[in-house]
Amino acid sequence: MRRFLSFNDFFREYFSGKSVKLSLDAGFSCPNRDGTLSDIGCIFCSDEGSGEFAASKNLSLANQIDSQKIFLEKKWKAKNYIAYFQNFTNTYASLESLKNIYDEIANRDDISAISIATRCDCLDKEKIKYLKEISYKKTLWLELGMQSVNEKTIKLINRGYSHKIFNETIEKLKDENLLFLIHAIIGLPFEDEIDYKKTVKYIKDLVPFGVKFHNLYILKDSPIYNLYQNKNFKILSKKEYVDFLIYAIENIDPKTVIHRITGDPPKKKLFEPKWCADKLSVISEIEKNLKDIDRKIVNKDDIREIVSYWKDKDNAFSCKS
């Protein structure tokens, strides 16, 4: 058990057994890539749309799931599988196309949950209504790349839509009782401690189902590589990142599941910072610091209480009860 509400500990209780993600590629694009908004994407995003570890899109989804299960069962003795649509924007298509993809997954007995990475500007009323229908069949949550609440930063990273639109969409999801997870990047260009704390406060007040914290890293095939060469903005040291991650863990709502506490870059493409290539070392340092400040371990009773809270909000579980 850890000193924060981790993905593994939470979902082991939520689904009564070890749960693992199957990273899938359904062949989606992104309005920030295809010329609708931009043709370069968010400046930190790689050629693969931040989905370097997903299965091959040349395979059918059924074959992707089967191959991922075979690969992962050698490492984990999982009882539950989460279909994770990771690459690019996974609601950026017609409603009919989305139904062809997600109906298939929702009807599989070997899939316990569906996680969909997308953008708030690609979730209109009809798509939200459809996702609500799917959420009655399977536990479903949306992964939303907020990154920062600073409008200047949002423009700099070329996200393509304002924080106002992000927040308006979040309110719609909450109205429909759809679970969502927020991504936040610590160390974005020209941000400081004040910016980080504002982002954490927004997450705290929102109480999302989950959060992923990433340190900013620069890949050689991403637009931010050129920006760094020209502007040479500050990259956080390992200690600076760990110190702020401790602050974030201490200040978000305890019911929010922490899905990630550090970035996981493909090592061959990583330019800076070199320290984040050793993911286990970063996690170990975070856990050591939490122990040093005597943060209590999240015990099974704590987790059961939080699981009960989220199951009440999960349409799939609500229908069963």
Solvent accessible surface area in square Angstrom, and as a share of the most:
residue,aa,sasa,rsa
1,M,106,0.47
2,R,83,0.30
3,R,49,0.18
4,F,4,0.02
5,L,8,0.04
6,S,5,0.03
7,F,27,0.11
8,N,63,0.33
9,D,25,0.13
10,F,0,0.00
11,F,0,0.00
12,R,122,0.44
13,E,64,0.28
14,Y,2,0.01
15,F,30,0.13
16,S,89,0.58
17,G,11,0.10
18,K,24,0.10
19,S,5,0.03
20,V,11,0.06
21,K,44,0.19
22,L,0,0.00
23,S,17,0.11
24,L,0,0.00
25,D,15,0.08
26,A,28,0.21
27,G,50,0.48
28,F,19,0.08
29,S,49,0.32
30,C,12,0.07
31,P,6,0.04
32,N,1,0.01
33,R,57,0.21
34,D,77,0.40
35,G,50,0.48
36,T,91,0.53
37,L,87,0.43
38,S,21,0.14
39,D,107,0.55
40,I,86,0.43
41,G,1,0.01
42,C,21,0.13
43,I,14,0.07
44,F,33,0.14
45,C,21,0.13
46,S,1,0.01
47,D,91,0.47
48,E,64,0.29
49,G,4,0.04
50,S,56,0.36
51,G,4,0.04
52,E,46,0.21
53,F,110,0.46
54,A,22,0.17
55,A,15,0.11
56,S,55,0.36
57,K,130,0.55
58,N,138,0.71
59,L,76,0.38
60,S,61,0.39
61,L,22,0.11
62,A,36,0.28
63,N,78,0.40
64,Q,2,0.01
65,I,0,0.00
66,D,63,0.33
67,S,47,0.30
68,Q,27,0.12
69,K,45,0.19
70,I,102,0.52
71,F,137,0.57
72,L,24,0.12
73,E,101,0.45
74,K,168,0.71
75,K,142,0.60
76,W,96,0.34
77,K,191,0.81
78,A,21,0.17
79,K,154,0.65
80,N,18,0.09
81,Y,24,0.09
82,I,0,0.00
83,A,0,0.00
84,Y,11,0.04
85,F,0,0.00
86,Q,25,0.11
87,N,8,0.04
88,F,54,0.23
89,T,2,0.01
90,N,2,0.01
91,T,0,0.00
92,Y,62,0.24
93,A,34,0.27
94,S,65,0.42
95,L,55,0.27
96,E,125,0.56
97,S,42,0.27
98,L,0,0.00
99,K,80,0.34
100,N,105,0.54
101,I,29,0.15
102,Y,0,0.00
103,D,48,0.25
104,E,73,0.33
105,I,0,0.00
106,A,4,0.03
107,N,101,0.52
108,R,50,0.18
109,D,148,0.77
110,D,45,0.23
111,I,2,0.01
112,S,29,0.18
113,A,0,0.00
114,I,0,0.00
115,S,0,0.00
116,I,0,0.00
117,A,13,0.10
118,T,9,0.05
119,R,20,0.07
120,C,3,0.02
121,D,53,0.27
122,C,11,0.06
123,L,9,0.04
124,D,70,0.36
125,K,164,0.70
126,E,96,0.43
127,K,23,0.10
128,I,7,0.03
129,K,132,0.56
130,Y,9,0.03
131,L,0,0.00
132,K,37,0.16
133,E,85,0.38
134,I,3,0.01
135,S,3,0.02
136,Y,100,0.38
137,K,107,0.45
138,K,29,0.12
139,T,3,0.02
140,L,2,0.01
141,W,0,0.00
142,L,0,0.00
143,E,2,0.01
144,L,0,0.00
145,G,23,0.22
146,M,0,0.00
147,Q,17,0.08
148,S,1,0.00
149,V,29,0.16
150,N,42,0.21
151,E,70,0.31
152,K,168,0.71
153,T,6,0.04
154,I,3,0.02
155,K,161,0.68
156,L,61,0.30
157,I,0,0.00
158,N,38,0.20
159,R,3,0.01
160,G,37,0.35
161,Y,18,0.07
162,S,38,0.25
163,H,29,0.13
164,K,138,0.58
165,I,72,0.36
166,F,0,0.00
167,N,52,0.27
168,E,76,0.34
169,T,8,0.05
170,I,0,0.00
171,E,73,0.33
172,K,109,0.46
173,L,0,0.00
174,K,90,0.38
175,D,120,0.62
176,E,65,0.29
177,N,57,0.29
178,L,5,0.03
179,L,10,0.05
180,F,10,0.04
181,L,0,0.00
182,I,0,0.00
183,H,26,0.11
184,A,0,0.00
185,I,14,0.07
186,I,1,0.01
187,G,4,0.04
188,L,3,0.01
189,P,2,0.01
190,F,130,0.54
191,E,20,0.09
192,D,72,0.37
193,E,98,0.44
194,I,112,0.57
195,D,19,0.10
196,Y,18,0.07
197,K,76,0.32
198,K,118,0.50
199,T,4,0.02
200,V,2,0.01
201,K,123,0.52
202,Y,37,0.14
203,I,0,0.00
204,K,95,0.40
205,D,91,0.47
206,L,17,0.09
207,V,38,0.22
208,P,1,0.00
209,F,2,0.01
210,G,0,0.00
211,V,0,0.00
212,K,4,0.02
213,F,0,0.00
214,H,23,0.10
215,N,4,0.02
216,L,8,0.04
217,Y,45,0.17
218,I,0,0.00
219,L,6,0.03
220,K,112,0.48
221,D,43,0.22
222,S,6,0.04
223,P,38,0.24
224,I,0,0.00
225,Y,61,0.23
226,N,93,0.48
227,L,34,0.17
228,Y,37,0.14
229,Q,95,0.42
230,N,124,0.64
231,K,127,0.54
232,N,106,0.54
233,F,10,0.04
234,K,133,0.56
235,I,33,0.17
236,L,20,0.10
237,S,51,0.33
238,K,56,0.24
239,K,141,0.60
240,E,67,0.30
241,Y,0,0.00
242,V,3,0.01
243,D,65,0.34
244,F,17,0.07
245,L,0,0.00
246,I,19,0.10
247,Y,70,0.27
248,A,0,0.00
249,I,3,0.02
250,E,83,0.37
251,N,49,0.25
252,I,11,0.06
253,D,25,0.13
254,P,96,0.60
255,K,56,0.24
256,T,2,0.01
257,V,0,0.00
258,I,6,0.03
259,H,25,0.11
260,R,63,0.23
261,I,7,0.04
262,T,0,0.00
263,G,0,0.00
264,D,46,0.24
265,P,6,0.04
266,P,20,0.13
267,K,138,0.58
268,K,193,0.82
269,K,52,0.22
270,L,13,0.06
271,F,52,0.22
272,E,48,0.22
273,P,6,0.04
274,K,129,0.55
275,W,51,0.18
276,C,1,0.00
277,A,28,0.22
278,D,79,0.41
279,K,69,0.29
280,L,140,0.70
281,S,36,0.23
282,V,0,0.00
283,I,22,0.11
284,S,66,0.42
285,E,62,0.28
286,I,0,0.00
287,E,55,0.25
288,K,114,0.48
289,N,36,0.19
290,L,0,0.00
291,K,130,0.55
292,D,96,0.50
293,I,86,0.44
294,D,118,0.61
295,R,60,0.22
296,K,130,0.55
297,I,79,0.40
298,V,18,0.10
299,N,69,0.35
300,K,122,0.52
301,D,97,0.50
302,D,40,0.21
303,I,4,0.02
304,R,117,0.43
305,E,129,0.58
306,I,19,0.10
307,V,8,0.05
308,S,62,0.40
309,Y,74,0.28
310,W,9,0.03
311,K,55,0.23
312,D,107,0.56
313,K,66,0.28
314,D,2,0.01
315,N,11,0.05
316,A,3,0.02
317,F,40,0.16
318,S,48,0.31
319,C,76,0.45
320,K,155,0.66
321,S,127,0.82
